[in-house]
Amino acid sequence: MSRYHIQMAALSILTILAALMSLSYGRTDIPMVDILGAIFSSGDDTINIIVRELRLPRVILGILVGASLGLSGAALQGVLRNPLADPGVIGVTASASLGAVLAIHLGLASLWPMFVPVLAMTGAMITTAFLLYVSNRDTSVLTLILIGIGISSLAVAIISLIMNMSATPMSIRDMIMWMLGSLENRTTTDVILALPFILLGWVAVMGTGQGLNALSVGEESAATMGINIKQLKMRVVIGSALSVGAAVAVCGSIGFVGLVVPHMVRGLISQEPSRILLPSAILGALVITLADILTRLPTPGTPLRLGVVTALIGAPAFIYIILKTRDSMR
């Protein structure tokens, strides 16, 4: 077994252990034996209900969201040839946030809680359709980046306008708390809503490894190798938009994971674009799972939000990575 496969196996085992820890830890700590029994049995006692209906959807979503962010970050950094690229650069995160904020502002969330993720998903899909249109007409990396920045800026401006016009402080608080990100109180319905889009995004991105390898030496060289540059960029951008849009729709904005995780993988496992896609997905799932466990630590006042934890961890980690690799980036 190669060193790469050993590292992949180690990452996978750590993620499984973190998931089991997440299932066990909470307001009521549950022994691991009872966790496994609840997963593989069909009883309706209190522990089974807590594990299967409350904690298991939360853990599954954490893995899906983290994997989507890590995978999309690695692919976008490869196709845009920009080490600072992350899923937010294509504008989908801000667009999904706008849809959720609009649902809260209009009072739709009080009519049916699923209106928030549904409108968030709608915002993400509108942006995805626009990115598809742009990708079909212009393959320029600079164009995609500028379009993404423009979409993000417009969405943030509209979110600020909605908050400014909000009639009640409680409504503003709900918007802010949603945008800080959380996996708390997520259900199987959220998993079902996000899963098809996330899987479609994964399928689109995972098959781009060899193209990203070729693109790393330049577009002209990649074209001479028979790589369809336009199709490659379209698959990465649309796949990332689908998976990240679905992730943001069900858990809010989660920063720094898509930016930092690929750099961690490059330092630990490989620099080759095709060999960092899957490890970035697994490490992203591990990071989100561990961060979600930290949100359950007792704190005065409002519980920690997932986006806050990832930012507190991710920002210093990113600064350290930049300082460590600054010589090679010159």
N, C-alpha and C positions, 0 to 999 in steps of 0.2 A: 504494500500500500504506500502511495507517494505521500510526501510531506503535506501537499495540498489537501489530499483526502483525509488525512489525520486531523488537520486543522478544521476542516469542514465538519467532521464527526464530533470534534470537541465543542465547536460552536453549537451544533445541534443539541448535544447532550446538555450543555449549559442552559439553552433556551427551554428545553423540556423541564429541567429542574426548577428554573425560575417560574415557569407556568404552574407547576405543582405548588411551589411556595406561595404564589399569588392566590391559588385556590384555597390554600390553608389559612392565610393570614387575613385578618379583618377584625371587625368589632367582636366577632366570636371566632376564636382560633379553633380550627378543626384538625384533629390528628390526620396524618397522611393516610393511615389505613382506612379511616372513614371517608376520606376524599375519593380514594380509589373505589371503595365500595359503592359510593353514591354515583360515580360515573358509569359503573358497569352493572348497576342494579336498577330495578324499576319501582322501588318503594316510594311512598309518599310521606315519609316522616320529615321532620323539620330539617335535619341535616341534608337530606337528599334535595329538598326544595331550595335551600340556600345555595348548594353547590350547583345544581343543574340550571336553575332559573335566574339566579343572581350573579354568581361568580363565574360560571363557565362562559356565558356570552361575553362577559367583560374581558376575560382572558383571551378568548378567540379573537375578539375585535382588536385587542392590543397587539396580538401577533400579526393580524392582517394589516393593521395600520402601520406598524413599525416596518414590516417587510415592504410595504408599498413605498414608504418614504425612503428607505435605504436603497431599494432597487432603482427607483426613479431618480434619486440623487446621483447614483453612480452612472446611470445611462445618460442623463442630461449633461453631466460634467464631461463625459466622453464625446457626445455628439456635438456639443457646443464648444468643446475644447477650452473650457473655462473652469478652473478649479474652485471658483466661487459660485458656480451655478448650483441651484437647488430647486425643488419642485415649485417654490414660490415665484421663481423667475418667469414662469410661463403664464402667470396671472390666474391660475385656476384656484389657488388657495383663497385669494382675496375675493374672487367671484362667488365661491361657495359661501364664504362668510357673509357676503352681501345678501345672498338669498335667505340665509338663516336670520340675519338681523331684520330683514323685511318681514319675515313671518312673525317675529316677535313684536315688531312695531305695529303691525296691522291687527294684532290680537288673535292671529290664526292659531298660535301655539296653545292658547287657552281652549280653543274649540276642539283641537285634536293635536296632541304632542308631536305626532309624526309629520305635521306640516313643516316643522323646522328642518329636519333632514331632507324632506322631499323638495322644499324650495331651495335648500342648499345644493342638492344634487342638480336641480334645474339650472341654477346659476353656473355650476361647473360644466354642465353639458352644453350650455349656450357658448361658453368660452371655448370648449373643445371643438364645437362646430366651426367657430370662427378661426381657430388655429388650423383646422383642417383646410379651410378655404385658403388661408394665407400660405400654408405649406404647398398647396397645389399650384399656386401662382408664383411663389418666390422661395427658392431654397437657401437664400442667404441666412447665415447664422446671425449676423448683426440684425437683420430684419426681425427674426423671431425673438431675439432678446429685447429689442426696442418695443415690439408689439406687446410682449409680456409685461414689460415695465409700464407701458401705457395703460394696459388693462388693469393692472394692480393699482396704479395711482388713481384711476377713475373710480374703481370699486371702493377704495379707501376713502376717497372724497365723498362719495355718495353715502357710505356708512357714517361718516362724520356729520353729514347733513341730516341724516335720519336721527342720529343721536341728539343733534342740536334742536330738532323739531319735536322730539319726544315730549309728551305731556307729563309723564310721571317718572320720578326718580327710580321707581321699582323696575320700569321697563328698561331704562338705561342700564341698571344693574344686571338684569337678565342678559342683555346683549353682551356686556363686558364679560360676564362669567362664562357665557357660551364661547366667546372668542378666545378665552384663556385655555380652553381645551380640557376635556375630561372624559373618562370612560365610566364614570359612576352612573349607576341606574340604567345602564344599557341592557337591552333585552334581545331575545332571539330575533325579534322583528327587525331590529337594527342590523343584525348580522345578515339576515335574508335580503334586506334592502341593498346593502353595500356589496355583498359577496359577488354577484354576477359581474358588476363593473370592475371590481378589483381583479377578478380572475381574467377578464378580457384584457385589462391593462398589462397584467403579468405575461400573458401569452404573447402580446405584441412586442414587449420589451425584451423578454428572455431570448428571443431568436435573433437578436441584433449583435451578439458578441463578436463574431468574425468581422462584421462590417465595422464595428467600433475599433477593432484592432487595426484594420486597414486605414481607417480615417485618422488614426493617431499619427500617421506619417504624412498627412496632408490630403486634401481633396483630390488633387490631380493624380497622385500616386494611387489612391483608393479607386479612382475611376478606371485607371489602367488595369487594375486587378479584377475588373468586372463588377464592382460594387455600384449599385444604383443609389447615389447619394440622396436624391430626392425622396425615394421610398424609405431609406434608412432614417432620415430625419423625421419623416412623417410618422413612422412607426414608434419612434422613441417619444416624440412630443405627444401624440395622441394616446399612446399607451400610458404614459405618465399622467396625462390629464385625466384619463378615465379612473385609474387606480387612486390617485391622490385626491381627486374630486370626491370620490365615494368615501374615502377615509375622512376627509375634512367634514363631509356632510353628516357623519354619524358621531364625530367626537370633537369637532371644533378645530381650531388652528393649533398645530403642534410644530414648533420651530426647531431649527438646528439639527434635527435628526438626519434629514436628507443631505444636509451640507457636511456634517462632521463624519458620519459613519463611513462613507467611501474613503475618506482620508485615513481613517483608522485601519480599514481593510488594506489599503495600499502599504501602510507601515508594517502590518502584521503578516500579511499573506502574499500579496502579489501586486505588481504595478501594471500587469497586462489587463486591458479593459474587459476582455471576455471572461477573465478569471476573477473579477471582483464583483460581478453582478449578483450571483447567488450568495456569496459570503456577505455582501452588503445587505441583502434581504434578510438573511438569518440574524446578523448582528443588529440590524434595525429592530427586528422583532424582540430580541433580547433586551435592547436598551429601553424600549417602550414598556416591556413587561416589568423590568426592574424599577423604572421611573414611576410606574403606576403603583407599585408596592410602597414606594416612598410617600406617595400622596395620602396613604392611609395612616401615616404617623400622626400621633396626637398633636394638635396645634391649637393655640388659643384662637377663638373666633372661627372664621370660615376655613374649611379644610383646604389643603394645598391643591392647586389645579395642575393638571398634567403638563400643560404648556409652560407653566412657570418652572416646574422642576427640570424639564428638558432644556430650557433656556439657561437656568442656573448651572447646569452641568455642561451643556454644549458650548456656551460662549467661552468659558475659560479653556476648555479642551481645544476649541478651534484656534484660540490665540496661541496656545502651546504648540499646536501642529504647525502653524504658520512660522513661528519663531524657529522651530526645529528644522523646517525645510526651506527656509528663506534663501539659503545659498544656492540650492538646486533650482529655485524658481527664477533666479536672475538671468 
